[in-house]
Amino acid sequence: MDHQPKENGDVSHDDDNNHVCKKLKLSPVISESEIREEFLHHEPGVARINNGSFGSCPASILDAQKQWQLRFLQQPDDFYFNQLQKGILESRTVIKDLINADDVDEVSIVDNATTAVAIVLQQICWAFVEGRFQRGDAVVMLHYAYGAVKKSIQAYVSRAGACVIEVQLPFPVRSNEEIIVEFRKALEQGKSNGRKVRLAVIDHITSMPSVVIPIKELVKICREEGVDQVLVDAAHSIGSVEVDVKDIGADFYTSNLHKWLFCPPSVAFLYCRKLSTLSDVHHPVVSHEYGNGLAIESAWIGTRDYSSQLVVPSVLDFVNRFEGGIAGIRKRNHDAVVQMGEMLAKAWGTQLGSPSDMCSSMIMVGLPASLGISSEADALKLRGHLRDSFGIEVPIYYQAPKEGNTGSRDKNDCITSYARISHQVYNREDDYYKFRDAINQLVRSGFTCKMPLLN
């Protein structure tokens, strides 16, 4: 018997004495008090302004996840044969519509964006090993690519013989044109000496420092310059910026759903453009479904908890309770993070890391130079101090001083660190005022990162 969620209540039993997941009775438009209740499981007293790292999952979605977990534990065989594939297909269909893909077959669900990147890089590696690509052909990536992606490129394609070229991006950044100019330079370098650029890996939103990249323009340039394949690493995009994969035009596009779309960790999608002449794209974990297409391979990689992949329809119901749905949430978070970023920069006499139209639901805010951050270790030390002594969770980015700026009279040229603040629907202005006051207190006390911290 196929047990479907019902509409009018909590959790009870059906005639076969099995638990049935029933939707909670909720108001059609979510209220501020209901938003607070959805996130009561967050540690009280912590200013959690780092949604970007791990995301956040509402209580109602955690309840839905638990029901999927119970379905498996109660009757694993029925779950495997009658429910799992149907549920994952429903989630893939929701994602297909959210990202404007042509066909649900273009959408695979995987654990996270790192797994998706491995899938793409694996087939690039095989192309080098099998001689379809020549040793020395180029792979281009952004200098600010996520660390795990850089390591994956090293592990898969550098070892296979590719020449890896990094796009040197400016930061702070003032315009899209600055990024486009540097990207063109890297492609020119990649094509030098008769080489071919086989893959470009481009972030939609860089992680640290956080900047929205002009992705459509860069993909268009790749097409004009004959780049074989384009992978967009958009770990932060879905739920944070508009995603239209047909408009973007990349061969591959991946985004996490647990960062900005309220899913429990961990779940992501990988879009593979059907029109591309791509082959040998497989999940790196080989199981019984190998050879049946990436989407089917990814839907079963052995016995594990698939519940985070199955709650996507419930998450869509949750976001649609907000005014304007997912688009309304994006605007709400963007406007709030810009406002709070400008407030902090003014309070500290610093600057933002980019114009407001180049940020999503995260923004970079310069920290006072007097904090004495002169290394990544110092940045990590300040981050830990803010967590342990002030109850503030926020990433700190170390920005090495630019050559020739040591004697600059512009105080912004002396900024060596930026905080990456996030805004999600559970955040309140008090979270950012708490951060403001903590930094001001440290500055007034003469604190620097060279001081030993007392236990």
N, C-alpha and C positions, 0 to 999 in steps of 0.2 A: 504493500500500500504506500503510495507517495504522499508524504505528510507535507502539506503546504502551510505557510504562515497564515493565520487568521487575522481578522481585523479588529476584534473588539475585546481587548483585555490584556492580561499579563501572560502567565504561563500556567497551563492546566494540563489535563490528560484527555486523550481521545478515547474512543471505545476499545482500542487495542492496548490501552494502558501505557501508551508511549507519550513522552512529553511533546507538546506542540508549541512552537514559538508563535506568540500572538503579539501584535503590535500594541504598544502602550497607547493609552488614550491621551493624546497630546493636542494642545491648541494648534490650529492650522498655521498661525504666524507666531514664531518664537518670541517670547518676552525676555527682557534683560534678566529677570529673576530665574527663568528657566535656563538661560545660558549659564548663569552662575552654578545652578544645580548640576548641569551636565559636566562640570569640571571640578566638583567638590573633592574629587580624589587627588587633585594636585596638592603638593606639600603646602600647608598653610604657612603664611608669613614669608614665602619666597617670591621675590619679584622675578617671575619667569619670562624674561624678554629674549628668549633664545628658542622660539618655536622652530626656527630654521634647521636646527641640528637633528632633532628627533621627532618633531611634530607633536600632535596631541590628539587624543581620541575621546569623544564624548561618552558619558556613562551609558546612554541608550545604545550606542554602537557596541560598547563592550558587552552589554546584555545580549545583543543580537549575535555577537561572536560566540558567546557562551552557549547559546542554543545550537549553533552549528557544531560546536565541539561535542555537545551532548548527543547530537544525532549520530555522530561517528562512534562515540563510546558505547552507546546503547545497542547499536546494531551495525557493526562495521561493514558487513557484507552488503546489506541493503544500501548503506550510504555510498559505498564504492560503486556498486552496479547501477543504482537507480537515482542517485542524487548529486554526486560530485560533478560529473561532466555537465549535467544540466545546469547546475548552479554556476559553474565557472563560465559556461557559455553566456548565461545571463549577465554576469559581471563584464565579460568582454564586450557584449552588446552595448551596455551602458557606457563603457569607455569609448567605444567606436563613435557613439553619438557625441560624447563630450569633446572629442578631439577632431571631429568632422572627417573621419576616415571613410573611404569608399566602401570597404568590405570588412566584415568582422574577422575574416581570415587574415587580415593585415595586423591584427592585434593579438599579442601573446601576453599572458600574465606571468611574471617572474617575481623572485623575492625582493629585489631592489635594483636600482639603476646600475650598481656595480656588476651584478649578474648580467644585466642586459648588455653592458659594454663588453664583458667577457665573451658573450655570444658573438658579437660583431667582430671583435678582434681575433677570435678563434678562426673564423673563416678567412680573414686577411692573412693570418699566419699560414694557413694551409696553402693559400695562393702563392706565397713566397716559397714554401717548402716544395711544392709540386711544380715550380718553375713557371707558373702563369704570370707571376710578377718577377722582375729581375732584382737581384741583390743590389742595394743602393737606391732603389726607387723610394720615394719619400712618403712619409706620413706627417701631416701638419696638425699641431694642436696648440691651444692657447697656453701661454706661460702660466696663467692662473687656473689651468685645469685642476680639477679635484685630485688630491694626492693619490687616492686609490686608482683613479683612471691613469695617472702617470705611471704608477707601478704596473698596471695591467698592460700598458703599451710597452713598457720595458720587458715584461715577462713574455708577452705573445709576439710582438712584431719586431722589436729590436733584435731579439735573439734569432729571429727568422731571417734577418738580413736587411731590414728596412732602415733608412736614414730618417731620424726623427727631428723635425724642425719645430721650434717653439715660436709662437707669435708673441713678440715682446709688447705687452700692453701698458699704456701709461696708467698711473694712479697717483693722486686723484685724477679722474677723467672728466673732461669738460664737454665732450661732444661725441656723437657716433662717428663722425668723420675721423677722429683720432684713431679709433679702433679699425676702421675700414682701411686707412692708409697703412697701418702696421700689418694688417692681414694680407694686403696685396704684396707687401715686401716679402713676407714669408713664402707666399706662393711662388713668387719670382725666384727666390732662393731654392725652393723645392724643385723647380723646373730647370735649374742651371745644369750645365754639363750633359744635357740630353736626357736627364732623368724624367720620370713621370711621377706625378703626385697621385698615389693610389687611394689615399683616404685623408679626409679632413675631419677632425674631431673638434666640434665647436660647442661651447656651453651656451645655453639659452640665458641662464642666470649664473654667473660665477658665484662660487661659494664664499671664498675669502681672498681678496675683498669682494663684496657683493655688488655686482653691476649687471643690469640687463643689457645683453649684447644685441646689436642689430642683426638678428639671425636671418631674416629674409634677405637682406642685402648681401650677407656673406655667402649664403647658399647660392644666390644668383651669380655671384662672382665665381664660385667654384664651378658652376655649370659653364660659364663663359670661358674659363681657363682650362677646361678639360679634366677636372678632378674626377677620378673614377667613381668614388662613393663618398657620401657625406653622412656622418653620424652626429646627431645633435644630442648631447648630454644635457638633459633638461630636468635634472633631479628635483629642482625647486619649482617647476613651472605649473603643473596642474593644480588649480586652486589658487594660484598666486598671480598668474598672468593669463591672457587669452591664448589658447592653443588651437591652431587650425593647421593640421599637418599637410593638408592639400595646398594651402596657401604658402606654407613654409617651403615645401618641395624637397625635403631631405629624403635620402634613402632609408635612414633609420632615425627614430626619435624615441627617447625613453624618458620617463618621469616617474618618480616615486608618488604613491598615493597616500603614504603615511606621513608625509611632511606637511602638506597644506590642504589635503582633502579629507582629513579627519579619520582615515582608516587606521586600524591598529597595525603595529609593525609585524611583519614587514611585507609590503606588497608594492609592485611597480608594474608598468606595462612597457612592452617594446613594440613599437610600430615598425613594420617592414613594408615599404612601399611595393605594391603588387606589380607596378609597371616596370620596376627595376629588373634588369637581367642579372639577378642574384641567385646563387646556388650554394649548396652546402652550408646553410645556416641551421645550426643545430644547438640544442641545449647542451651545455658542457657536462651535465650529469646524464649519462646514458641509461635509459631504463627501457621497459617493454615497448614504449610507443615510438622508439627511435625509427625515423624514416617516414613517419606519418604527418610530417609538417611541424614546424616549430610550435605552433599554438597547442597542438595535441601533445607533443613531447613535453612541453612546459607544464601542462595540466596534470601530469602524473610523473613525478621523479622519485617515486617510492613512498612508503608509508611515512607520513608527516602530518603536521597540522596545517590544513588548507583554509582554516576558518577566516583568516584575514583577507583571503582572496574572494571569499563568498559573501562578504557583507557589503560589497560595493553598491548594490541596489538600495540597501538600507541607508547608506551614507548619502546617496542622492536624495532620498526622502528627507534626510536631516538638513542638507544644505538648501533644499527648496522651501524650507520653513522660514528662511531669511528673506527679507524684502529684496527682490531682484535675484534671488537664487545665488548661484555661484558667482555671477558677475557682480551682484550686490556685495557679496563678501569680499571679493577682490578690491572693489572700490573703497569699501569701509576700511580695510586693512591698509591699503596704500595711503589713503588720505591721512589716517591716524599716524602711521609711522613717519610720514613726512613732517607732520605737525610736531610730533615728539622729537624728531631728529633736529628740527630747527630750534626748538626750545632748548635742547641740550647744548647745541653748538653756540647759541647765544649766551647761555649761562656760563660756559667754559671759555668763551672768547676764541672759539676754534672755527672749523668749517665742516661742511658735508663732503663726502668723498665723491659725489657725483651730483648732477642736476636731478631734481625730483622726478623727471620723466625717464630717468635711467635707473630707477629703483622700482622694486616690486612691493612686497610686504616686508622687506628688509632694507635698511639704509645704514651707511657707514658714517660715523660721527667722530671727528677728531677729538683726541683726549689732550689735556694740558701737557705741554712739553716738560713741565716741572716734575712730572711723575718719573722721569728718568728711565723710560723704557728704551733700551738699546739692543735688544735681542729678542728672539722668539721665546727664549726661556724667561725673560722678564715679563713678556706679555702673558705667558702661562701662569707666572707667579701672581700677577695682579688679578687675573681671572679667578684663581683659587682663593685669594685673599677676599675678594668681593663675595664669593660664595660662602666662605667659612665665617667671616666676620660681620657681613652685612646682609646676608640672605638675598644676594642678587646673582642671577645666572645670566651671563652675557659673554660672548666670545670677544677676545681682544686680538687685533691684527697688528703685527709689527711692520712698520714701513721704514725701511732703511733710508737715511737722509740722502738726498740727491747730491751728486758731486757738484761742488761749487756753491752750495747753499749754506755752508757752515757759518759764513759771515753775513748772511742775508738779514736785512732789517725787517722783512715781512715775517711776522711771528708764525704764520701758517706754514712757511717753509721749514720751520723747526719742528713741526709735528712729526713724531716718530711712531705714533700708534693711533688706531681707530677702533672704536667699539662697533660691532655689528648688532644693531638692535632689530628685533622682529616685532611685528604686531599681529596677533591672532584675536579672534572674537572674545576670548576670555580675558584679555589684557585690559587694565584700567590705567588711567593717567597716573595714579599714585605709584604704579610700578616704575615709571620713568622719573618721577620726582624723587623717589627713593634712590635711584641711581644717581641722579643729579646731586643730591645732597651728600651721598657717600663720597663721590669724587671731590666735591668742594671741601668736605671734611678732611680728606687725605691731603689735599693741597694746602689747606690752612695749617695742618699739623707739621708740614715740611716733609711728609712721607716721600721717599723715592724707592724704586725697586732694588736699590743696592743695599737697603737696610735689611737686617735679619728680621724675620717675622717671629713673634713670640707665640708659643703654643698656648 
